[in-house]
Amino acid sequence: MIEPLSAVMREAGALALGFFRTPVRSWLKPGNSPVSDADVALDRLLRQRLETIAPGCGWLSEETEDDRSRLDARRVWIVDPIDGTRAFLAGLPDWTISVALNEGERPILAALFAPFANELFLATAGGGASCNGRPIAANPGGIEHARVAGPRRYIDGLAAALPGVVPEPKIHSLALRLTRVAQGTLDVAFASTASHDWDLAAADLLVHEAGGALTTLAGEVLAYNRPEPIHEALIAAGLSRHRQLTDLIRARGIAHR
């Protein structure tokens, strides 16, 4: 499925770039999160194209009303047509298109495309992760001098325990922030509470297939396609660094700072 999925992601990216930095109509959804005509158009395109790749799957997308029949489906497409809509509408480059195919409670196929940077990340369960066809890997090593991105309170809490921590600039797409750990350009990434399946599923598989881990702050692996697709605070890092960090977080109560 990788080749047809790659083609779909690039088609979606071209559509998104056609809207980018133009006067696109936007409005606020319940909860004050923005949505635009670009989000809706990509959601429609992705649903049509992904159905041809894996017919009969369930569907869970940020921009589609939740159809609970997905809970009975063996496989479910989990999609965020534009992850980082605020950045997209502001003309900033760090937004992505996120797609994962979930089986049971875990993703088995993932694609994340950053159209402005022309970075296409792909992963299959047990098959590794890549960016533009080249293998990627999370950085090994310990927690000293780690490059960290995420909500300020988590970075500040970690920096108080580890003075050598290097805060990195904000990455507006959560999926891209986590995937930068898989790519090795970040050592650690945090996500605050209330992220959703569509923010996480593709990045989750990419991080794990790149030799890292994405879990709750307590070290629990995530489960997808549940009745409420919402998650608590999360951390991503290479395996050794991840173990050290979750131990430190538990010992110091960093999550509660």
PAGU-349932 format. One record per atom (N, C-alpha, C): residue in three letters; z, x, y. Coordinates in pm, whole numbers, padded with zeros to 5 digits, always signed. Example, Ala and Ser with C-alpha at 12.3 -4.5 7.8 and 13.67 -1.06 7.14 Angstrom:
REM residues 2
ALA+00780+01319-00569
ALA+00780+01230-00450
ALA+00780+01320-00330
SER+00708+01285-00225
SER+00714+01367-00106
SER+00787+01290+00003
END
This chain:
REM residues 257
MET+00000+00080-00122
MET+00000+00000+00000
MET+00000+00084+00128
ILE+00025+00214+00115
ILE+00041+00298+00233
ILE-00083+00299+00321
GLU-00199+00316+00261
GLU-00321+00326+00342
GLU-00351+00197+00418
PRO-00350+00080+00353
PRO-00372-00042+00431
PRO-00263-00068+00534
LEU-00138-00032+00503
LEU-00031-00050+00600
LEU-00053+00041+00721
SER-00096+00164+00696
SER-00125+00255+00807
SER-00231+00196+00899
ALA-00335+00139+00839
ALA-00442+00079+00920
ALA-00391-00038+01003
VAL-00304-00120+00944
VAL-00247-00234+01016
VAL-00162-00185+01134
MET-00083-00081+01111
MET+00003-00030+01218
MET-00079+00024+01334
ARG-00186+00091+01304
ARG-00270+00145+01412
ARG-00344+00033+01485
GLU-00384-00071+01413
GLU-00445-00186+01479
GLU-00344-00253+01572
ALA-00222-00269+01524
ALA-00118-00329+01607
ALA-00087-00241+01728
GLY-00087-00110+01707
GLY-00062-00019+01818
GLY-00168-00029+01926
ALA-00295-00042+01884
ALA-00403-00057+01981
ALA-00388-00186+02060
LEU-00348-00292+01993
LEU-00325-00419+02062
LEU-00213-00406+02163
ALA-00103-00342+02122
ALA+00010-00325+02213
ALA-00027-00241+02334
LEU-00102-00135+02314
LEU-00141-00050+02427
LEU-00231-00124+02525
GLY-00303-00224+02475
GLY-00384-00306+02566
GLY-00299-00386+02663
PHE-00176-00419+02623
PHE-00083-00491+02711
PHE+00000-00397+02797
PHE+00019-00274+02750
PHE+00116-00181+02810
PHE+00075-00145+02952
ARG+00174-00150+03041
ARG+00157-00118+03182
ARG+00052-00208+03250
THR+00048-00334+03205
THR-00031-00437+03271
THR+00064-00550+03310
PRO+00022-00642+03395
PRO+00109-00754+03434
PRO+00121-00856+03320
VAL+00202-00827+03221
VAL+00217-00915+03105
VAL+00328-01017+03131
ARG+00305-01140+03090
ARG+00406-01246+03108
ARG+00526-01220+03016
SER+00646-01235+03070
SER+00768-01216+02991
SER+00873-01318+03031
TRP+00972-01339+02943
TRP+01080-01434+02969
TRP+01200-01392+02885
LEU+01312-01459+02905
LEU+01435-01426+02833
LEU+01460-01526+02722
LYS+01496-01474+02606
LYS+01536-01557+02493
LYS+01686-01585+02504
PRO+01740-01676+02422
PRO+01886-01691+02417
PRO+01952-01557+02388
GLY+02059-01528+02460
GLY+02121-01398+02447
GLY+02070-01298+02549
ASN+01975-01344+02636
ASN+01922-01264+02746
ASN+01842-01142+02701
SER+01784-01146+02582
SER+01693-01039+02542
SER+01551-01079+02580
PRO+01472-00982+02629
PRO+01338-01016+02678
PRO+01236-01029+02566
VAL+01135-01109+02591
VAL+01020-01121+02502
VAL+00898-01140+02591
SER+00783-01099+02541
SER+00662-01106+02623
SER+00545-01158+02540
ASP+00436-01185+02610
ASP+00314-01224+02539
ASP+00270-01115+02441
ALA+00301-00990+02472
ALA+00266-00880+02382
ALA+00344-00892+02251
ASP+00474-00919+02259
ASP+00555-00936+02137
ASP+00498-01046+02050
VAL+00463-01157+02111
VAL+00414-01273+02037
VAL+00279-01243+01973
ALA+00190-01177+02047
ALA+00058-01144+01993
ALA+00070-01046+01876
LEU+00158-00946+01887
LEU+00175-00851+01777
LEU+00237-00918+01655
ASP+00333-01006+01679
ASP+00396-01077+01567
ASP+00291-01156+01489
ARG+00203-01223+01561
ARG+00098-01302+01496
ARG+00003-01212+01416
LEU-00040-01103+01478
LEU-00132-01010+01410
LEU-00069-00951+01285
LEU+00054-00904+01298
LEU+00121-00841+01185
LEU+00139-00939+01069
ARG+00176-01061+01100
ARG+00195-01157+00992
ARG+00064-01183+00917
GLN-00043-01197+00991
GLN-00173-01218+00927
GLN-00213-01099+00840
ARG-00199-00979+00893
ARG-00245-00860+00820
ARG-00154-00825+00703
LEU-00025-00836+00721
LEU+00068-00798+00613
LEU+00059-00895+00496
GLU+00027-01019+00524
GLU+00009-01116+00416
GLU-00104-01073+00322
THR-00204-01005+00375
THR-00315-00960+00289
THR-00275-00838+00207
ILE-00179-00760+00254
ILE-00135-00641+00181
ILE-00043-00679+00065
ALA+00050-00769+00091
ALA+00145-00813-00013
ALA+00163-00964+00002
PRO+00075-01042-00060
PRO+00081-01189-00045
PRO+00209-01248-00104
GLY+00249-01360-00047
GLY+00359-01436-00103
GLY+00498-01383-00073
CYS+00509-01287+00016
CYS+00640-01233+00050
CYS+00709-01323+00154
GLY+00841-01312+00159
GLY+00915-01376+00267
GLY+00889-01304+00398
TRP+00938-01362+00506
TRP+00911-01309+00640
TRP+01037-01317+00726
LEU+01072-01204+00786
LEU+01185-01198+00879
LEU+01142-01112+00997
SER+01126-01175+01112
SER+01079-01105+01232
SER+01163-01147+01351
GLU+01180-01054+01444
GLU+01255-01087+01565
GLU+01188-01200+01643
GLU+01056-01211+01632
GLU+00984-01306+01716
GLU+00936-01430+01642
THR+00992-01457+01524
THR+00958-01577+01448
THR+01087-01651+01415
GLU+01087-01782+01428
GLU+01204-01860+01388
GLU+01237-01831+01242
ASP+01365-01809+01214
ASP+01406-01767+01080
ASP+01381-01878+00977
ASP+01299-01845+00879
ASP+01273-01936+00767
ASP+01363-01893+00651
ARG+01464-01973+00621
ARG+01566-01933+00524
ARG+01512-01926+00381
SER+01389-01969+00360
SER+01331-01953+00227
SER+01317-01805+00191
ARG+01324-01716+00294
ARG+01319-01574+00266
ARG+01432-01530+00173
LEU+01543-01603+00176
LEU+01658-01564+00094
LEU+01630-01577-00055
ASP+01530-01656-00091
ASP+01494-01673-00232
ASP+01376-01586-00272
ALA+01320-01512-00177
ALA+01202-01430-00205
ALA+01244-01296-00264
ARG+01167-01248-00363
ARG+01196-01116-00420
ARG+01166-01006-00321
ARG+01057-01023-00246
ARG+01019-00926-00144
ARG+01004-00995-00010
VAL+01043-00925+00095
VAL+01041-00982+00230
VAL+00990-00876+00328
TRP+00892-00913+00411
TRP+00854-00828+00522
TRP+00957-00842+00633
ILE+01008-00728+00683
ILE+01105-00727+00792
ILE+01039-00655+00909
VAL+01022-00725+01022
VAL+00931-00680+01127
VAL+00993-00691+01266
ASP+00974-00588+01345
ASP+00999-00597+01489
ASP+00868-00562+01559
PRO+00798-00661+01614
PRO+00667-00632+01673
PRO+00672-00527+01783
ILE+00773-00535+01869
ILE+00797-00429+01968
ILE+00948-00404+01971
ASP+00989-00290+01918
ASP+01129-00251+01925
ASP+01146-00169+02053
GLY+01220-00223+02147
GLY+01232-00161+02278
GLY+01150-00236+02381
THR+01157-00370+02377
THR+01076-00450+02469
THR+01110-00420+02615
ARG+01237-00396+02645
ARG+01272-00364+02784
ARG+01199-00238+02831
ALA+01194-00136+02746
ALA+01123-00013+02781
ALA+00974-00042+02797
PHE+00919-00121+02706
PHE+00777-00158+02712
PHE+00745-00225+02845
LEU+00826-00322+02885
LEU+00801-00395+03009
LEU+00822-00308+03132
ALA+00907-00206+03120
ALA+00933-00115+03232
ALA+00831-00003+03240
GLY+00736+00001+03145
GLY+00636+00107+03145
GLY+00684+00238+03088
LEU+00797+00237+03018
LEU+00849+00358+02955
LEU+00784+00376+02817
PRO+00773+00499+02769
PRO+00694+00524+02649
PRO+00765+00505+02516
ASP+00899+00496+02515
ASP+00972+00505+02388
ASP+01000+00367+02328
TRP+00893+00295+02296
TRP+00899+00169+02221
TRP+00816+00188+02095
THR+00842+00106+01995
THR+00776+00123+01866
THR+00742-00012+01804
ILE+00664-00004+01697
ILE+00635-00118+01610
ILE+00698-00085+01475
SER+00782-00174+01425
SER+00861-00145+01306
SER+00834-00246+01196
VAL+00798-00196+01077
VAL+00766-00282+00963
VAL+00828-00223+00837
ALA+00894-00306+00758
ALA+00946-00264+00628
ALA+00923-00376+00527
LEU+00897-00336+00405
LEU+00891-00430+00293
LEU+01019-00414+00214
ASN+01096-00522+00207
ASN+01226-00520+00143
ASN+01218-00584+00004
GLU+01290-00524-00091
GLU+01300-00582-00226
GLU+01447-00588-00263
GLY+01496-00706-00292
GLY+01640-00720-00315
GLY+01714-00702-00185
GLU+01795-00598-00177
GLU+01873-00573-00056
GLU+01830-00446+00018
ARG+01724-00378-00031
ARG+01687-00250+00026
ARG+01537-00240+00052
PRO+01496-00166+00156
PRO+01354-00147+00184
PRO+01290-00053+00082
ILE+01166-00083+00046
ILE+01092+00002-00048
ILE+00968+00063+00017
LEU+00931+00014+00134
LEU+00814+00063+00206
LEU+00844+00049+00355
ALA+00811+00152+00432
ALA+00843+00149+00574
ALA+00734+00213+00656
ALA+00710+00156+00774
ALA+00618+00214+00872
ALA+00677+00193+01010
LEU+00678+00298+01087
LEU+00723+00291+01227
LEU+00618+00364+01310
PHE+00563+00295+01410
PHE+00457+00352+01491
PHE+00500+00355+01636
ALA+00492+00475+01696
ALA+00513+00492+01840
ALA+00375+00513+01902
PRO+00310+00406+01949
PRO+00169+00418+01991
PRO+00146+00514+02106
PHE+00235+00518+02204
PHE+00213+00603+02321
PHE+00211+00751+02280
ALA+00299+00789+02188
ALA+00304+00927+02139
ALA+00211+00950+02020
ASN+00150+00843+01970
ASN+00063+00850+01852
ASN+00137+00913+01733
GLU+00257+00864+01708
GLU+00336+00909+01594
GLU+00350+00794+01495
LEU+00295+00812+01376
LEU+00305+00711+01271
LEU+00392+00766+01159
PHE+00509+00705+01142
PHE+00605+00744+01039
PHE+00590+00650+00920
LEU+00587+00706+00800
LEU+00571+00628+00678
LEU+00669+00676+00573
ALA+00715+00583+00489
ALA+00802+00620+00377
ALA+00786+00519+00266
THR+00801+00567+00143
THR+00811+00480+00026
THR+00936+00520-00051
ALA+00999+00425-00116
ALA+01121+00453-00191
ALA+01089+00553-00302
GLY+01155+00668-00297
GLY+01133+00772-00395
GLY+01013+00859-00368
GLY+00941+00831-00258
GLY+00817+00904-00229
GLY+00822+00992-00107
GLY+00938+01003-00041
GLY+00949+01087+00077
GLY+00904+01017+00203
ALA+00916+01090+00314
ALA+00883+01038+00446
ALA+00790+01134+00517
SER+00707+01080+00607
SER+00610+01163+00676
SER+00590+01114+00818
CYS+00533+01200+00902
CYS+00487+01165+01035
CYS+00345+01216+01049
ASN+00253+01126+01073
ASN+00111+01160+01083
ASN+00064+01244+00964
GLY+00115+01207+00846
GLY+00072+01269+00722
GLY+00146+01395+00683
ARG+00236+01443+00767
ARG+00313+01565+00736
ARG+00455+01528+00697
PRO+00507+01589+00589
PRO+00644+01556+00546
PRO+00746+01586+00656
ILE+00848+01503+00664
ILE+00957+01525+00759
ILE+01088+01532+00681
ALA+01188+01596+00743
ALA+01318+01611+00678
ALA+01427+01614+00783
ALA+01538+01549+00752
ALA+01656+01555+00838
ALA+01712+01696+00836
ASN+01772+01735+00948
ASN+01827+01869+00957
ASN+01950+01885+00868
PRO+01960+01996+00794
PRO+02082+02025+00720
PRO+02187+02082+00814
GLY+02302+02118+00760
GLY+02402+02186+00840
GLY+02521+02101+00874
GLY+02612+02162+00950
GLY+02739+02099+00982
GLY+02736+02026+01115
ILE+02855+01997+01166
ILE+02866+01908+01282
ILE+02878+01983+01414
GLU+02894+02114+01410
GLU+02906+02188+01534
GLU+02772+02192+01608
HIS+02777+02171+01738
HIS+02659+02180+01825
HIS+02550+02080+01787
ALA+02591+01968+01731
ALA+02494+01865+01691
ALA+02433+01798+01813
ARG+02303+01770+01806
ARG+02232+01694+01910
ARG+02245+01546+01876
VAL+02304+01470+01968
VAL+02345+01333+01939
VAL+02287+01237+02042
ALA+02241+01121+01993
ALA+02195+01014+02082
ALA+02257+00882+02039
GLY+02277+00794+02135
GLY+02333+00662+02106
GLY+02420+00614+02219
PRO+02493+00505+02198
PRO+02581+00450+02302
PRO+02682+00554+02350
ARG+02706+00554+02479
ARG+02788+00658+02540
ARG+02928+00665+02481
ARG+02987+00552+02447
ARG+03126+00557+02399
ARG+03138+00631+02268
TYR+03035+00623+02183
TYR+03039+00696+02057
TYR+03017+00846+02080
ILE+02925+00878+02169
ILE+02901+01019+02199
ILE+03025+01081+02263
ASP+03086+01009+02357
ASP+03205+01062+02423
ASP+03320+01079+02324
GLY+03336+00983+02233
GLY+03442+00995+02133
GLY+03419+01114+02042
LEU+03292+01136+02003
LEU+03261+01250+01918
LEU+03278+01381+01994
ALA+03237+01383+02119
ALA+03249+01505+02199
ALA+03394+01543+02223
ALA+03483+01443+02230
ALA+03625+01473+02248
ALA+03681+01545+02126
ALA+03627+01513+02010
ALA+03671+01580+01887
ALA+03594+01707+01859
LEU+03471+01713+01908
LEU+03382+01829+01886
LEU+03323+01871+02019
PRO+03389+01961+02091
PRO+03343+01996+02226
PRO+03201+02051+02231
GLY+03146+02098+02121
GLY+03012+02155+02123
GLY+02899+02056+02108
VAL+02932+01927+02099
VAL+02829+01823+02082
VAL+02733+01825+02202
VAL+02603+01806+02172
VAL+02500+01808+02275
VAL+02444+01667+02292
PRO+02482+01594+02397
PRO+02426+01460+02419
PRO+02278+01469+02455
GLU+02199+01381+02395
GLU+02055+01377+02421
GLU+02022+01251+02503
PRO+01909+01252+02574
PRO+01872+01135+02656
PRO+01856+01009+02572
LYS+01874+00896+02637
LYS+01864+00767+02569
LYS+01723+00747+02513
ILE+01717+00694+02391
ILE+01592+00652+02329
ILE+01601+00500+02319
HIS+01512+00430+02388
HIS+01527+00286+02403
HIS+01500+00209+02274
SER+01407+00256+02193
SER+01385+00193+02063
SER+01490+00243+01966
LEU+01575+00153+01917
LEU+01676+00193+01820
LEU+01612+00249+01694
ALA+01505+00185+01647
ALA+01437+00234+01527
ALA+01388+00377+01547
LEU+01336+00407+01665
LEU+01288+00543+01692
LEU+01404+00641+01703
ARG+01513+00599+01765
ARG+01632+00686+01774
ARG+01677+00730+01635
LEU+01687+00636+01543
LEU+01730+00669+01407
LEU+01625+00754+01335
THR+01499+00724+01359
THR+01392+00798+01293
THR+01382+00941+01345
ARG+01425+00966+01468
ARG+01429+01104+01516
ARG+01524+01190+01431
VAL+01623+01129+01369
VAL+01708+01202+01274
VAL+01626+01237+01150
ALA+01549+01143+01100
ALA+01462+01172+00984
ALA+01363+01283+01016
GLN+01317+01287+01138
GLN+01217+01385+01182
GLN+01279+01521+01209
GLY+01410+01524+01234
GLY+01477+01649+01263
GLY+01483+01685+01409
THR+01440+01597+01499
THR+01450+01625+01642
THR+01583+01581+01700
LEU+01659+01502+01626
LEU+01799+01471+01654
LEU+01881+01506+01530
ASP+02007+01542+01551
ASP+02096+01567+01438
ASP+02177+01444+01400
VAL+02212+01364+01501
VAL+02297+01246+01480
VAL+02247+01134+01570
ALA+02247+01012+01518
ALA+02217+00895+01601
ALA+02316+00785+01569
PHE+02366+00721+01674
PHE+02456+00607+01660
PHE+02383+00479+01699
ALA+02427+00369+01640
ALA+02385+00235+01681
ALA+02510+00151+01701
SER+02514+00073+01806
SER+02629-00012+01831
SER+02625-00136+01743
THR+02727-00218+01751
THR+02732-00339+01672
THR+02622-00437+01713
ALA+02591-00528+01622
ALA+02498-00639+01646
ALA+02351-00599+01642
SER+02318-00486+01580
SER+02177-00460+01552
SER+02135-00549+01435
HIS+02005-00571+01423
HIS+01952-00665+01325
HIS+01866-00594+01221
ASP+01838-00665+01113
ASP+01754-00610+01007
ASP+01626-00551+01063
TRP+01562-00622+01156
TRP+01431-00577+01205
TRP+01442-00450+01289
ASP+01559-00421+01345
ASP+01580-00296+01417
ASP+01594-00178+01322
LEU+01635-00204+01199
LEU+01689-00099+01114
LEU+01612-00069+00987
ALA+01552-00170+00924
ALA+01506-00153+00785
ALA+01407-00039+00769
ALA+01306-00031+00856
ALA+01207+00077+00842
ALA+01272+00213+00866
ALA+01352+00225+00971
ALA+01418+00352+01001
ALA+01514+00392+00889
ASP+01580+00294+00829
ASP+01674+00320+00720
ASP+01603+00394+00606
LEU+01490+00340+00561
LEU+01419+00406+00451
LEU+01367+00542+00493
LEU+01317+00554+00615
LEU+01270+00683+00664
LEU+01381+00788+00662
VAL+01499+00751+00710
VAL+01611+00846+00713
VAL+01650+00889+00571
HIS+01663+00794+00481
HIS+01704+00829+00345
HIS+01598+00909+00272
GLU+01472+00874+00291
GLU+01366+00949+00224
GLU+01345+01088+00285
ALA+01397+01109+00405
ALA+01391+01241+00468
ALA+01515+01325+00436
GLY+01599+01277+00346
GLY+01716+01353+00305
GLY+01839+01331+00391
GLY+01843+01219+00462
GLY+01959+01187+00543
GLY+02027+01062+00494
ALA+02117+01009+00576
ALA+02188+00885+00543
ALA+02204+00803+00669
LEU+02187+00675+00655
LEU+02216+00577+00761
LEU+02313+00477+00702
THR+02432+00470+00758
THR+02538+00383+00704
THR+02621+00325+00818
THR+02716+00241+00781
THR+02820+00201+00875
THR+02906+00324+00906
LEU+02991+00313+01007
LEU+03080+00425+01040
LEU+03177+00455+00927
ALA+03197+00359+00838
ALA+03283+00380+00721
ALA+03206+00438+00603
GLY+03077+00459+00618
GLY+02998+00520+00512
GLY+02933+00423+00416
GLU+02927+00295+00450
GLU+02868+00195+00360
GLU+02719+00181+00383
VAL+02643+00183+00274
VAL+02498+00164+00281
VAL+02468+00020+00321
LEU+02359+00001+00396
LEU+02327-00131+00447
LEU+02254-00216+00344
ALA+02276-00347+00351
ALA+02204-00444+00268
ALA+02126-00536+00359
TYR+02002-00565+00319
TYR+01912-00644+00403
TYR+01879-00779+00340
ASN+01818-00863+00424
ASN+01779-00999+00386
ASN+01898-01082+00339
ARG+02004-01075+00415
ARG+02119-01161+00392
ARG+02111-01280+00488
PRO+02195-01382+00467
PRO+02187-01500+00553
PRO+02198-01468+00701
GLU+02288-01378+00738
GLU+02300-01335+00878
GLU+02257-01188+00884
PRO+02139-01159+00935
PRO+02084-01023+00929
PRO+02135-00933+01042
ILE+02267-00928+01058
ILE+02330-00855+01168
ILE+02425-00750+01110
HIS+02435-00635+01177
HIS+02510-00523+01123
HIS+02613-00470+01222
GLU+02710-00399+01168
GLU+02813-00337+01251
GLU+02764-00202+01302
ALA+02852-00127+01368
ALA+02814+00002+01423
ALA+02770+00097+01312
LEU+02674+00183+01343
LEU+02609+00266+01241
LEU+02597+00410+01287
ILE+02577+00499+01187
ILE+02554+00640+01214
ILE+02449+00692+01118
ALA+02359+00776+01170
ALA+02256+00842+01089
ALA+02265+00992+01110
ALA+02249+01068+01000
ALA+02252+01214+01008
ALA+02205+01269+00873
GLY+02179+01400+00869
GLY+02154+01465+00741
GLY+02275+01450+00650
LEU+02256+01460+00521
LEU+02361+01424+00425
LEU+02492+01500+00446
SER+02485+01631+00455
SER+02608+01709+00471
SER+02677+01676+00603
ARG+02599+01671+00709
ARG+02655+01639+00841
ARG+02710+01496+00842
HIS+02641+01405+00775
HIS+02686+01266+00770
HIS+02822+01254+00703
ARG+02841+01325+00591
ARG+02972+01321+00523
ARG+03083+01374+00613
GLN+03056+01483+00681
GLN+03158+01540+00770
GLN+03190+01445+00886
LEU+03088+01382+00939
LEU+03108+01293+01052
LEU+03184+01166+01015
THR+03149+01105+00903
THR+03222+00983+00865
THR+03367+01016+00833
ASP+03394+01132+00776
ASP+03534+01174+00754
ASP+03606+01191+00888
LEU+03538+01254+00984
LEU+03597+01276+01115
LEU+03621+01144+01188
ILE+03526+01053+01179
ILE+03539+00924+01247
ILE+03658+00847+01192
ARG+03674+00847+01060
ARG+03789+00780+01000
ARG+03921+00846+01042
ALA+03922+00978+01045
ALA+04046+01051+01076
ALA+04086+01036+01222
ARG+03988+01034+01312
ARG+04017+01033+01456
ARG+04004+00897+01521
GLY+03955+00798+01447
GLY+03937+00666+01506
GLY+03837+00663+01619
ILE+03731+00744+01607
ILE+03634+00756+01714
ILE+03568+00623+01745
ALA+03546+00542+01643
ALA+03478+00414+01665
ALA+03554+00322+01759
HIS+03684+00346+01775
HIS+03765+00255+01856
HIS+03794+00310+01995
ARG+03736+00425+02027
ARG+03763+00481+02159
ARG+03694+00402+02269
END
